[in-house]
Amino acid sequence: MNIITIGKRLIPAEQIAFVEPFDPASNPEFKPEKTFKARVVLLNRDTVLMETAPQDFAEANGFHMLADDNVAISPTIAFRVETFEPTESFKPEKGYRSRVKWRDPDGNEQSKLLVTEPETLVYELSKRGGKRSVESNRSPERPARTRRKARDAEPTRTR
C-alpha cells in the first residue's frame, strides 16, 4: 500500500480520487496560517488541504495530470466518463465538457465536472498506472532463495 503524508495526515493513495487547485478567495472568511495550493479530494468527498501544487503532487505520486483543469486524477480508481451538457436548471459559468464518476467506499456515486474533452479524459484514464513515483518504481523485495544442498552420498541401487 502506498501511503501519502499530507501535513500530519497519512492517507492511502487508493483513497484519493483527485487533487485540484485550492482557491482561498472562494471562502474569504477562511484565514489559514499556511499557503495552501491544493485540495485533496478523497473517495468519500472528504477534503484535505496541502501546500503542494496539483502538478507537483501528480509527478511525485504517479497521478494523471489533466492540464485543462489543472487536476491530478488517481490512476487506481475505476472512473466512468460522461459527456456534460448544461440543462435549463443547471448552467455553470465554466465550460464543462465532461463528468467523471466513481463509487465511494459506501457504494454511493460521486462525480466531478471537468473542462477536459471526454475523449481526452478517456485516453488519459486508460493509461494503466500512469507515471509511477520513484518509491513505487522499486520492485518489492523477495525473500532470499536458498538452494538445497546436494547430497553427498549417491543413492544405493538394489537389484
C-alpha angles and dihedrals in degrees: 000000000000111000121197120203115216111178104309094338125098111205128183107239089228089066094059116092098180146330120231134179116275116229110199090191089068089074110028092180091062108089108178122189091223130059104248116198102177145028119221111212116203126209091264091048094254109142138216124192119223139183094229121094117241092246093054091046091051093051094047096046106032098250122152111256116217103201097193091057099029086229127140110213127198117256092206101058121092099234125183118212126216133176114247125222121177114242132211090261097040119045110154119199092233118078097244114184104174145026127211117206132194140163122251122221090272092054095254118142116244129183146184129204117226137185091218113110112258093237091052090048092052090049093050093046093048091063098104112233095347118221108336125223119251091252093051092048090073115097115241112261115257123210113260113268118229127200123224113247115247112249113253096216123066116235113263119240124218125206 
